[in-house]
Amino acid sequence: MGSGAAERIVRGFRSLTGSDGSEFALWGSSSFLAIPVFFDNVFYLMAPLARSMRARVGKNYALYLVVVGAGAATTHVFVPRRRGHWR
C-alpha cells in the first residue's frame, strides 16, 4: 500500500473503463492483483481503495467491496498456483 502500485493499477483499469465503469475497474484490478497474492491480501489491500473510489465517484461502497471480493475470489479459484512439490 505504501508504494502506491495498487492505486496505479486501479487508475489504469479506470482509464480503460471510464468514470462510469468504476466497479469494473475495481473488479479487473482485484483480479489482476490476486494472481501473485492470496485472496485475503488482495481484499485488505483493495478495501481502502474501494473507499476512496466511493468518495470520488459516489456509488455504493458495499457494491465496491463485493466487486473486489468477486474479482479476488474468481482469480483465486481459476488461476492455478504452484504449491511446492514432493521430492
N, C-alpha and C positions, 0 to 999 in steps of 0.2 A: 504494500500500500504506500509505503514511503517513497518508492521510486516513481510512482505515477504511471507505471506501464499499463496497469489495468484500465486506468482512466483514458489513456491514449487509445487503447483497443476499443473501448466503448465509443469514443469520439469518431474513430474510423468507421465503425459499423453505423453510427448515427449519420455520418456523411453519406453513406450508401443508401440508407433507408429514408432519410429526410426527417423533418421535425415531427411529422405525423406518425412515423413508424418507430417511435422510441421504444416501445415494447419489443419490437423485432430486433432492434439494436441491442437491447439487453439480453434477449434470448440468444442471438448469434454470438455475442461476446462471451456469455457464460458458457456456451457450448465450446467455443474455441479455447477458453481458459481451462476447461475441465479435461482437456487432453493430457497435459502434463501433471496435473494435481488431482486430488480426490474431491468428491462432492462437497464435503463439509468445508474444506478450504476455499472452494470457489464461492460457496454461499456466504461465508463470513467476509470474504473479500468484496463481493458484489453488493451486499446489503447496504453499505454506506453510499455506494454509487447509485443504487436504486433510489435511496432517499434524496440524494442531490438531484437526480433526474426528475423526481416528483416535484421538487422545489422549482426547477427550471420550467418544466412542461405543465405541471399542474394536474396530471391524471391521478388515478387511484394508486396509492402506494402498495396496497395488497396485490393488485394486478402485477405490479413490477416484481414483487417478491415471488409470486407464483411463477412468473416467466423465468426469473433467474433460477429457481429450483427446477423447473422443467428442462431448461437448457442443460444444466449441470447433470441432472439425473439421466437425461437421454444419452448424453455422451458417456456417462459412467457405465450405462448398460450396454451400449452398442460398440464402443471402441475397446478392442481387446488390449489388455495390459500384460506385460511380461512379469510374472510373479517370482521368477527365480527358477532354478532347475535343480533336479536331483543329480548327484554325482555318484 
